[in-house]
Amino acid sequence: MAFLTPRERRTVEAFAEVFIEGDAEVLEPGQVAQNVEAHVSAMRSKRIRSLHVLLWAIEYLLPLTVLRPRFSRLPPAARKRLIERRITGPRAILRSLSKLRVLFLAGYYDDPRVQADIGVHRTRAVESLRLAPLAVRPPGADEHTIEADFCVIGSGAGGAVIACHAARAGRSVVLVEEGPQVRGKQMSGRENAMSALLYKESGLQSTVDFGMSVLRGACSAARR
Ligand SMILES: Cc1cc2nc3c(=O)[nH]c(=O)nc-3n(C[C@H](O)[C@H](O)[C@H](O)COP(=O)(O)OP(=O)(O)OC[C@H]3O[C@@H](n4cnc5c(N)ncnc54)[C@H](O)[C@@H]3O)c2cc1C
């Protein structure tokens, strides 16, 4: 099921049309909206629901500040002025919405057609690194206690190394990870898909005032 309603999709297209600009844009606003839709649909974060409220505010509240009824029905020049004054400009009231800007920029620049146009060369596919799956043993239904020498919380750069050294030293280790287990074949090297899959809250964590992104990984993977 689509994340964006038809009305929200119109707002996204109208926003993308004037926000992504250049001499020769490779994508139509509808194609940027399609990429935004795919990106947000892949996100695993409750915060993504606030995008509905935000798009509603852009469509109906933002134009009220210039006494106009709806964002998507404004002429392009008026939409562009509104975005600059209220969202991106130095005195904009919604300037802290850094995530919104990133969403639109990623919707454009993560597209293979755009990357071919601007000469982005892809690195070798991560699946060729032969990531081996971790042997995960979920606890049984009536298993309330697991005995081990060590319990390591988090399978990140620190925890994974500690768990590995402890196991190699002959200790039994329980490694607890809150993120999903990611396999090599899921590693596409595409920024939108990977940030949605690998980052805590799919990359949506930010400071309380939304001014800065707080990027943290949350997953487990193993490499041979
Ligand atoms: C976008 C980005 C790019 C980076 N690039 C580089 C780089 O190029 N070179 C470099 O040296 N460093 C880089 N870093 C920094 C590096 O990733 C971190 O310094 C390093 O991962 C920190 O290791 P850590 O073990 O402390 O935490 P993490 O690697 O973040 O691991 C913490 C793990 O614990 C899990 N966890 C947290 N809380 C719980 C809980 N309550 N229960 C269960 N599991 C939990 C998380 O899901 C996560 O998997 C980068 C970081 C980011 C975000």
The ligand as an SDF file (V2000), in Angstrom:
LIG
                    3D

 53 58  0  0  0  0  0  0  0  0999 V2000
   27.1520    7.3650    8.8050 C   0  0  0  0  0  0  0  0  0  0  0  0
   28.3440    6.9470    9.6200 C   0  0  0  0  0  0  0  0  0  0  0  0
   29.5620    6.7890    8.9770 C   0  0  0  0  0  0  0  0  0  0  0  0
   30.6910    6.4250    9.7070 C   0  0  0  0  0  0  0  0  0  0  0  0
   31.8670    6.2570    9.0520 N   0  0  0  0  0  0  0  0  0  0  0  0
   32.9520    5.8680    9.7190 C   0  0  0  0  0  0  0  0  0  0  0  0
   34.1900    5.6100    9.0440 C   0  0  0  0  0  0  0  0  0  0  0  0
   34.2840    5.7600    7.8310 O   0  0  0  0  0  0  0  0  0  0  0  0
   35.2520    5.2240    9.7710 N   0  0  0  0  0  0  0  0  0  0  0  0
   35.1800    5.0440   11.1200 C   0  0  0  0  0  0  0  0  0  0  0  0
   36.1790    4.6780   11.7350 O   0  0  0  0  0  0  0  0  0  0  0  0
   34.0180    5.2690   11.7920 N   0  0  0  0  0  0  0  0  0  0  0  0
   32.9110    5.6640   11.1300 C   0  0  0  0  0  0  0  0  0  0  0  0
   31.7520    5.9000   11.8030 N   0  0  0  0  0  0  0  0  0  0  0  0
   31.7410    5.7890   13.2570 C   0  0  0  0  0  0  0  0  0  0  0  0
   31.6280    4.3620   13.7070 C   0  0  0  0  0  0  0  0  0  0  0  0
   30.5840    3.7200   13.0020 O   0  0  0  0  0  0  0  0  0  0  0  0
   31.3270    4.3660   15.1990 C   0  0  0  0  0  0  0  0  0  0  0  0
   32.3510    5.0610   15.8770 O   0  0  0  0  0  0  0  0  0  0  0  0
   31.2560    2.9620   15.7390 C   0  0  0  0  0  0  0  0  0  0  0  0
   30.2970    2.2080   15.0290 O   0  0  0  0  0  0  0  0  0  0  0  0
   30.8980    3.0030   17.2230 C   0  0  0  0  0  0  0  0  0  0  0  0
   30.8880    1.6890   17.6980 O   0  0  0  0  0  0  0  0  0  0  0  0
   30.0000    1.2530   18.9040 P   0  0  0  0  0  0  0  0  0  0  0  0
   30.1950   -0.2110   19.1110 O   0  0  0  0  0  0  0  0  0  0  0  0
   30.2450    2.1610   20.0630 O   0  0  0  0  0  0  0  0  0  0  0  0
   28.4960    1.5550   18.4580 O   0  0  0  0  0  0  0  0  0  0  0  0
   27.6900    0.9810   17.1720 P   0  0  0  0  0  0  0  0  0  0  0  0
   28.5990    0.4860   16.0960 O   0  0  0  0  0  0  0  0  0  0  0  0
   26.7100    2.0620   16.8380 O   0  0  0  0  0  0  0  0  0  0  0  0
   26.9200   -0.2560   17.7720 O   0  0  0  0  0  0  0  0  0  0  0  0
   25.9000   -0.1790   18.7210 C   0  0  0  0  0  0  0  0  0  0  0  0
   24.9600   -1.3570   18.4640 C   0  0  0  0  0  0  0  0  0  0  0  0
   24.2060   -1.5720   19.6310 O   0  0  0  0  0  0  0  0  0  0  0  0
   22.8510   -1.7990   19.2760 C   0  0  0  0  0  0  0  0  0  0  0  0
   22.0680   -1.4110   20.4640 N   0  0  0  0  0  0  0  0  0  0  0  0
   21.9970   -0.1780   21.0190 C   0  0  0  0  0  0  0  0  0  0  0  0
   21.2100   -0.2100   22.1010 N   0  0  0  0  0  0  0  0  0  0  0  0
   20.8030   -1.4960   22.2580 C   0  0  0  0  0  0  0  0  0  0  0  0
   19.9600   -2.1590   23.2030 C   0  0  0  0  0  0  0  0  0  0  0  0
   19.4210   -1.5110   24.2340 N   0  0  0  0  0  0  0  0  0  0  0  0
   19.7070   -3.4780   23.0270 N   0  0  0  0  0  0  0  0  0  0  0  0
   20.2630   -4.1610   21.9840 C   0  0  0  0  0  0  0  0  0  0  0  0
   21.0640   -3.5860   21.0380 N   0  0  0  0  0  0  0  0  0  0  0  0
   21.3330   -2.2570   21.1880 C   0  0  0  0  0  0  0  0  0  0  0  0
   22.6290   -0.9360   18.0690 C   0  0  0  0  0  0  0  0  0  0  0  0
   21.5220   -1.4190   17.2980 O   0  0  0  0  0  0  0  0  0  0  0  0
   23.9680   -1.0910   17.3290 C   0  0  0  0  0  0  0  0  0  0  0  0
   23.9440   -2.1900   16.4480 O   0  0  0  0  0  0  0  0  0  0  0  0
   30.5990    6.2370   11.1050 C   0  0  0  0  0  0  0  0  0  0  0  0
   29.3620    6.3810   11.7400 C   0  0  0  0  0  0  0  0  0  0  0  0
   28.2460    6.7320   11.0150 C   0  0  0  0  0  0  0  0  0  0  0  0
   26.9230    6.8660   11.7060 C   0  0  0  0  0  0  0  0  0  0  0  0
  1  2  1  0
  2  3  1  0
  2 52  2  0
  3  4  2  0
  4  5  1  0
  4 50  1  0
  5  6  2  0
  6  7  1  0
  6 13  1  0
  7  8  2  0
  7  9  1  0
  9 10  1  0
 10 11  2  0
 10 12  1  0
 12 13  2  0
 13 14  1  0
 14 15  1  0
 14 50  1  0
 15 16  1  0
 16 17  1  0
 16 18  1  0
 18 19  1  0
 18 20  1  0
 20 21  1  0
 20 22  1  0
 22 23  1  0
 23 24  1  0
 24 25  2  0
 24 26  1  0
 24 27  1  0
 27 28  1  0
 28 29  2  0
 28 30  1  0
 28 31  1  0
 31 32  1  0
 32 33  1  0
 33 34  1  0
 33 48  1  0
 34 35  1  0
 35 36  1  0
 35 46  1  0
 36 37  1  0
 36 45  1  0
 37 38  2  0
 38 39  1  0
 39 40  1  0
 39 45  2  0
 40 41  1  0
 40 42  2  0
 42 43  1  0
 43 44  2  0
 44 45  1  0
 46 47  1  0
 46 48  1  0
 48 49  1  0
 50 51  2  0
 51 52  1  0
 52 53  1  0
M  END
$$$$
